[in-house]
């Protein structure tokens, strides 16, 4: 049975207030229940007046899960199974009265996946990318994104556009926008931007982001990370060219923040005496022989100091922060 459009019904299936189980509303008509639980009641209609308005009698209400009719009747349905699903309630003639999707959240599993969100930025303009692991056989799509600045005392409100791919989280002091990658093979990636971030001021408030992923069998996973942009900034690869037989030069990545005097990079250089023609990661297992820091010049030069050097590798990182190195770039000298 197809999932009904959310706007078809203006009231949601309500969880009984007597239910002690942890539960919360992810989106209209989408309820998250924390496992495990014994029993949890769902109500078709919260108020008797709603039944009168829909010309329905309590004793005639019947329920379906994923399109299959269930034995339970009446305004209340007791969730006893440990699996989620798409629950609908109907009047005697089969008309839809209400519906909700129940997603199951295993807190023990999610605690093990905490900090499994991998985030990086190529500069300080406020943009960053995040990705999460692939779980074989479980698929998954982004169900909700929440992002905020940690010390923001204002309540954060998050909403999604009609496409279901662009999320906006706003408060009194921050405005973060995250978009799900459109490409099918990159559904485990999002790009975000802090529209109120200023690269020339000291960053004191951490970004706290959580991505909720709707898995197969109606399970909900969440991946979280808390960071400063200065902790995740990773420059793009540098471009190297050869000046002559003994000298190379490279420039700052075009995507790096400017002016370079304010955002200096450190460059690490490795000289290799062996050049592997078929190696995919030629510089990956090398040890750098020299580290240089350039504070203002956008073009840097290095004279090869070791004889019989066949390959020179260069990578970069923020000179002022303990952040990741860029990927290695290399050039062959012979």
C-alpha positions as CSV (number, residue, x, y, z in Angstrom):
1,X,0.0,0.0,0.0
2,X,1.5,3.3,-1.0
3,X,2.3,5.9,1.7
4,X,-0.3,8.5,1.7
5,X,0.6,12.1,1.0
6,X,1.1,13.9,4.3
7,X,-1.3,16.7,3.5
8,X,-4.3,14.3,3.0
9,X,-5.1,14.2,6.7
10,X,-4.8,17.3,8.9
11,X,-4.6,15.4,12.2
12,X,-2.1,12.8,13.2
13,X,-2.4,9.4,14.8
14,X,-1.9,10.3,18.5
15,X,0.1,8.3,21.0
16,X,-1.7,7.8,24.3
17,X,-0.5,10.2,27.0
18,X,-0.4,7.2,29.4
19,X,2.4,5.5,27.2
20,X,5.6,5.5,29.2
21,X,7.7,4.5,26.2
22,X,10.1,7.1,24.7
23,X,8.7,8.4,21.5
24,X,8.8,11.7,19.5
25,X,7.5,13.1,16.2
26,X,10.1,13.4,13.5
27,X,7.8,15.0,10.9
28,X,4.0,15.2,10.5
29,X,2.7,11.6,10.3
30,X,6.1,10.1,11.1
31,X,6.5,8.9,14.7
32,X,9.8,7.6,16.2
33,X,9.6,4.9,18.9
34,X,12.6,4.0,21.0
35,X,13.1,0.2,21.3
36,X,12.4,-1.9,23.1
37,X,8.9,-1.6,24.3
38,X,6.1,-3.9,25.5
39,X,2.9,-2.2,24.4
40,X,2.1,1.2,23.0
41,X,-1.3,2.5,22.1
42,X,-2.0,4.5,18.9
43,X,-5.2,6.5,18.6
44,X,-7.0,7.0,15.3
45,X,-8.8,10.1,16.4
46,X,-7.9,12.1,19.5
47,X,-11.3,13.8,20.0
48,X,-14.8,12.2,19.8
49,X,-15.9,15.2,17.7
50,X,-13.5,14.2,15.0
51,X,-15.3,10.9,14.6
52,X,-18.7,12.6,14.3
53,X,-17.3,15.0,11.7
54,X,-16.0,12.1,9.7
55,X,-19.3,10.1,10.2
56,X,-17.5,7.2,11.8
57,X,-18.3,5.0,14.8
58,X,-15.6,3.8,17.2
59,X,-16.7,0.1,17.0
60,X,-16.5,0.2,13.2
61,X,-12.9,1.5,12.9
62,X,-10.5,-1.1,11.6
63,X,-6.7,-0.9,11.1
64,X,-4.2,-1.8,8.4
65,X,-0.4,-2.1,8.6
66,X,1.4,-1.7,5.3
67,X,-1.9,-2.3,3.5
68,X,-2.8,-5.6,5.4
69,X,-5.9,-5.5,7.6
70,X,-5.3,-6.3,11.3
71,X,-7.6,-8.0,13.8
72,X,-7.7,-5.1,16.2
73,X,-10.8,-2.8,16.0
74,X,-11.7,0.5,17.6
75,X,-10.2,3.9,18.0
76,X,-7.0,2.6,19.8
77,X,-4.5,0.2,18.3
78,X,-2.0,-1.5,20.6
79,X,1.5,-1.8,19.1
80,X,2.9,-5.0,20.4
81,X,5.3,-6.0,17.7
82,X,8.9,-4.8,17.5
83,X,8.7,-3.7,13.9
84,X,7.6,-0.4,12.6
85,X,5.4,0.2,9.5
86,X,2.8,2.4,7.9
87,X,-0.4,2.3,10.1
88,X,-3.8,3.5,8.8
89,X,-7.2,3.5,10.4
90,X,-10.4,3.3,8.4
91,X,-14.2,3.7,8.7
92,X,-16.6,0.9,8.1
93,X,-16.8,1.7,4.3
94,X,-13.0,1.6,4.0
95,X,-12.5,5.4,3.9
96,X,-9.2,6.6,5.3
97,X,-9.5,8.4,8.7
98,X,-5.9,8.8,9.6
99,X,-2.4,7.4,9.1
100,X,1.2,7.5,10.5
101,X,4.5,5.8,9.8
102,X,6.2,4.3,12.9
103,X,10.0,4.2,12.8
104,X,12.0,2.2,15.3
105,X,15.1,3.7,16.9
106,X,17.6,1.4,18.7
107,X,19.4,3.7,21.1
108,X,22.2,1.2,21.8
109,X,23.0,0.9,18.1
110,X,22.9,4.6,17.6
111,X,25.3,5.2,20.5
112,X,27.8,3.0,18.7
113,X,27.3,5.0,15.5
114,X,27.7,8.3,17.2
115,X,30.6,10.4,15.7
116,X,30.4,8.2,12.6
117,X,29.6,11.3,10.6
118,X,32.6,12.4,8.6
119,X,32.7,16.1,7.9
120,X,35.3,18.2,6.0
121,X,35.6,21.7,4.6
122,X,38.0,23.0,1.9
123,X,38.1,26.6,3.2
124,X,36.7,29.0,5.8
125,X,33.7,30.3,3.8
126,X,31.2,28.4,6.0
127,X,30.6,25.5,3.7
128,X,31.3,21.8,4.6
129,X,30.4,18.3,3.5
130,X,29.3,15.3,5.6
131,X,29.0,11.6,4.8
132,X,28.1,8.5,6.8
133,X,28.9,4.7,6.4
134,X,27.0,2.4,4.1
135,X,25.2,-0.4,5.7
136,X,25.0,-3.4,3.4
137,X,21.4,-4.5,2.6
138,X,19.7,-1.8,4.6
139,X,19.6,1.1,2.1
140,X,18.5,4.3,3.5
141,X,17.4,7.9,2.8
142,X,17.7,11.1,4.8
143,X,14.6,11.6,6.9
144,X,15.6,14.6,8.9
145,X,18.6,16.9,9.4
146,X,19.2,19.1,12.4
147,X,22.1,21.5,12.6
148,X,22.9,24.3,15.0
149,X,25.6,26.3,16.8
150,X,26.0,24.6,20.2
151,X,26.1,27.7,22.5
152,X,23.1,29.2,20.7
153,X,20.5,29.8,23.4
154,X,17.7,30.2,20.9
155,X,15.4,27.4,19.9
156,X,16.4,25.9,16.6
157,X,13.6,25.3,14.0
158,X,14.4,23.0,11.1
159,X,12.2,22.6,8.0
160,X,12.5,20.9,4.6
161,X,11.5,22.2,1.2
162,X,9.0,20.4,-1.2
163,X,11.8,18.4,-2.9
164,X,12.7,16.8,0.5
165,X,16.4,17.4,-0.2
166,X,17.0,20.9,1.2
167,X,16.9,21.6,4.9
168,X,17.0,24.9,6.7
169,X,17.8,25.2,10.5
170,X,17.3,28.7,11.9
171,X,17.6,30.3,15.3
172,X,18.4,33.7,16.7
173,X,22.1,33.4,16.0
174,X,22.6,30.8,13.3
175,X,21.2,29.8,9.9
176,X,22.4,26.6,8.5
177,X,21.3,25.1,5.2
178,X,22.0,21.5,4.2
179,X,21.2,19.7,0.9
180,X,21.2,16.0,0.1
181,X,23.3,15.0,-2.9
182,X,21.0,14.5,-5.9
183,X,23.2,11.8,-7.4
184,X,22.0,8.3,-6.7
185,X,25.5,7.0,-5.8
186,X,26.0,9.8,-3.4
187,X,22.9,9.6,-1.3
188,X,25.1,9.2,1.8
189,X,26.4,12.8,1.5
190,X,25.1,16.2,2.4
191,X,26.5,19.7,1.7
192,X,25.9,22.4,4.3
193,X,26.5,26.1,4.7
194,X,26.5,28.4,7.7
195,X,25.1,31.6,6.2
196,X,26.0,33.7,9.2
197,X,29.6,32.5,9.5
198,X,32.3,35.1,9.2
199,X,35.8,33.7,8.3
200,X,37.6,36.7,9.7
201,X,36.3,36.3,13.3
202,X,37.4,33.7,15.9
203,X,35.0,30.7,15.8
204,X,33.9,30.0,19.4
205,X,30.6,28.1,18.9
206,X,30.8,24.5,17.7
207,X,28.5,23.2,15.0
208,X,26.3,20.3,16.1
209,X,24.8,18.3,13.3
210,X,22.7,15.2,13.3
211,X,21.5,13.3,10.2
212,X,18.5,10.9,10.7
213,X,18.5,8.1,8.1
214,X,15.3,6.0,7.3
215,X,16.5,2.4,6.8
216,X,14.9,-0.6,5.4
217,X,12.2,-2.3,7.7
218,X,11.3,1.1,9.1
219,X,14.4,1.5,11.3
220,X,15.8,5.0,12.0
221,X,19.5,5.6,12.5
222,X,21.1,8.9,13.4
223,X,24.7,10.1,12.8
224,X,26.1,13.0,14.8
225,X,29.2,15.2,14.9
226,X,30.2,18.3,16.8
227,X,33.1,20.4,15.5
228,X,34.6,23.8,14.6
229,X,35.4,24.5,11.0
230,X,39.0,25.0,12.0
231,X,39.1,21.3,13.1
232,X,37.8,19.8,9.8
233,X,39.2,22.2,7.2
234,X,41.2,20.2,4.7
235,X,42.7,22.1,1.7
236,X,42.2,20.8,-1.9
237,X,45.3,19.3,-3.6
238,X,48.0,21.7,-4.7
239,X,49.0,21.9,-8.4
240,X,52.7,21.3,-9.1
241,X,54.7,22.2,-12.1
242,X,58.4,21.9,-12.9
243,X,60.5,25.0,-13.4
244,X,63.6,23.1,-14.5
245,X,65.4,19.8,-13.9
246,X,66.0,20.5,-10.2
247,X,63.2,23.0,-9.2
248,X,59.4,22.6,-8.8
249,X,56.7,25.2,-8.0
250,X,53.1,25.1,-6.8
251,X,50.4,27.5,-5.8
252,X,47.8,27.7,-3.1
253,X,44.6,25.7,-4.1
254,X,42.2,28.0,-5.9
255,X,39.5,27.0,-3.4
256,X,41.5,28.1,-0.4
257,X,40.4,31.2,1.6
258,X,42.2,34.5,0.9
259,X,44.1,36.7,1.6
260,X,46.8,34.0,2.1
261,X,48.6,36.2,4.6
262,X,45.6,35.8,6.9
263,X,45.0,32.2,6.0
264,X,48.6,30.8,5.6
265,X,49.2,27.1,4.7
266,X,52.0,24.8,5.7
267,X,53.4,22.6,3.0
268,X,55.0,19.2,3.5
269,X,57.4,17.9,0.9
270,X,58.7,14.3,0.3
271,X,61.4,13.3,-2.1
272,X,61.2,9.8,-3.5
273,X,64.0,7.9,-5.1
274,X,61.6,5.3,-6.5
275,X,58.8,6.0,-8.9
276,X,56.1,3.4,-9.1
277,X,54.3,3.6,-12.5
278,X,51.3,1.6,-11.5
279,X,50.9,2.7,-7.9
280,X,47.5,4.3,-7.1
281,X,48.8,6.0,-3.9
282,X,52.4,6.9,-4.9
283,X,53.0,9.2,-1.9
284,X,50.8,7.6,0.7
285,X,53.4,5.6,2.6
286,X,56.2,8.3,2.4
287,X,57.9,10.2,5.2
288,X,58.3,13.9,4.6
289,X,61.9,15.1,4.4
290,X,61.2,18.8,4.8
291,X,58.4,21.0,6.0
292,X,58.0,24.6,4.6
293,X,55.6,27.3,5.6
294,X,54.7,30.2,3.3
295,X,52.7,33.0,4.8
296,X,51.8,35.3,1.9
297,X,53.1,34.1,-1.5
298,X,50.6,32.2,-3.6
299,X,53.4,30.6,-5.7
300,X,56.0,28.5,-3.8
301,X,59.2,27.0,-5.2
302,X,61.4,24.1,-4.0
303,X,64.8,23.0,-5.2
304,X,65.3,19.2,-5.0
305,X,68.1,18.5,-2.6
306,X,68.5,14.8,-2.8
307,X,70.3,13.1,-5.7
308,X,68.5,10.6,-7.9
309,X,65.1,11.9,-6.8
310,X,62.5,10.6,-9.2
311,X,59.2,11.9,-7.6
312,X,58.5,14.9,-5.4
313,X,55.3,14.9,-3.3
314,X,53.6,18.0,-1.8
315,X,50.6,18.4,0.5
316,X,49.1,21.3,2.5
317,X,47.3,22.1,5.8
318,X,46.2,25.1,7.7
319,X,49.4,26.6,9.3
320,X,47.6,27.9,12.4
321,X,45.3,25.0,13.3
322,X,45.6,21.2,14.1
323,X,43.5,20.2,11.1
324,X,43.9,17.4,8.5
325,X,46.5,17.4,5.7
326,X,45.3,17.6,2.1
327,X,45.8,14.7,-0.2
328,X,49.2,14.3,-1.7
329,X,50.1,15.8,-5.1
330,X,53.2,14.6,-7.0
331,X,55.4,15.3,-10.0
332,X,58.0,13.1,-11.6
333,X,61.4,14.5,-12.0
334,X,62.7,12.0,-14.6
